[in-house]
Amino acid sequence: MNRQAKRMMQRQKATGQDRLEAMRQRRAVTPERKRRTPPGEFLKQVRQELKKVNWPTRRELVGYTIVVLVAVVVLTAMVFGMDLSFSKAVLRVFKGG
């Protein structure tokens, strides 16, 4: 018997008073909601966190950009080639020859 079935059987056995007591206990356990951070404090915290970031140098940034652009061009060419070959193959199959 799994946990869910056991819980269901326990609920069915419980009298109305037991159910009320269980509900009260569940409500008492719920944690309080956190208060919202004001916008000014939030922006202050964001600035503090951004100071901790290890930003890339201009040279690293240019290198990363070139790598991404080359990868995009290569993958685009691969997808284009596969699409072209598959479409020609499908047309050849359906035209019959």
C-alpha positions in Angstrom: 0.0 0.0 0.0 1.5 3.4 -1.0 1.6 6.5 1.1 -1.3 8.2 -0.7 -3.6 5.2 0.0 -2.6 5.2 3.7 -3.3 8.9 4.0 -6.7 8.5 2.4 -7.6 5.7 4.8 -6.4 7.8 7.8 -8.6 10.7 6.6 -11.6 8.5 6.2 -11.1 7.1 9.7 -10.8 10.5 11.3 -13.9 11.9 12.9 -15.1 15.4 12.2 -13.3 16.7 15.3 -10.0 15.1 14.3 -10.3 16.7 10.9 -10.8 20.1 12.4 -7.8 19.6 14.7 -5.7 18.5 11.7 -6.7 21.6 9.7 -5.9 23.9 12.6 -2.4 22.4 12.9 -1.8 22.7 9.2 -2.7 26.4 9.3 -0.5 27.1 12.3 2.5 25.6 10.4 2.3 27.9 7.4 5.2 30.4 7.4 4.6 34.2 7.3 4.9 36.0 4.1 8.1 38.0 3.5 7.7 41.7 3.2 8.3 43.3 -0.2 11.6 45.2 -0.6 11.0 48.8 -1.5 12.2 49.8 -5.1 15.1 52.0 -3.8 16.5 49.3 -1.6 16.1 46.8 -4.4 18.1 49.0 -6.8 20.8 49.5 -4.2 21.1 45.8 -3.7 21.3 45.3 -7.5 24.2 47.8 -7.8 26.0 46.0 -4.9 25.6 42.6 -6.7 26.7 44.0 -10.0 29.9 45.3 -8.4 30.8 41.7 -7.5 30.5 40.5 -11.2 33.7 39.6 -13.0 33.1 41.5 -16.2 35.0 40.4 -19.4 37.6 42.7 -20.9 37.0 44.3 -24.3 39.3 41.8 -25.9 37.5 38.8 -24.3 34.2 40.3 -25.3 35.2 40.7 -29.0 36.6 37.1 -29.0 33.3 35.7 -27.5 31.2 37.7 -30.0 33.3 36.3 -32.9 32.9 32.7 -31.6 29.1 33.1 -31.3 28.7 34.7 -34.8 30.8 31.9 -36.4 28.8 29.2 -34.6 25.5 30.8 -35.8 26.7 31.0 -39.4 28.0 27.4 -39.4 24.8 26.0 -37.8 22.6 28.0 -40.1 24.5 26.7 -43.1 24.1 23.1 -41.8 20.4 23.5 -41.2 19.9 25.1 -44.6 21.9 22.2 -46.3 19.9 19.5 -44.5 16.6 21.2 -45.3 17.5 21.6 -49.0 18.6 17.9 -49.3 15.6 16.6 -47.4 13.2 18.7 -49.5 14.8 17.5 -52.8 14.6 13.8 -51.5 11.0 14.2 -50.6 10.2 15.7 -54.0 12.1 13.0 -55.8 10.1 10.3 -53.8 6.7 11.8 -54.5 7.3 12.7 -58.2 8.3 9.2 -58.7 11.6 9.5 -60.2 
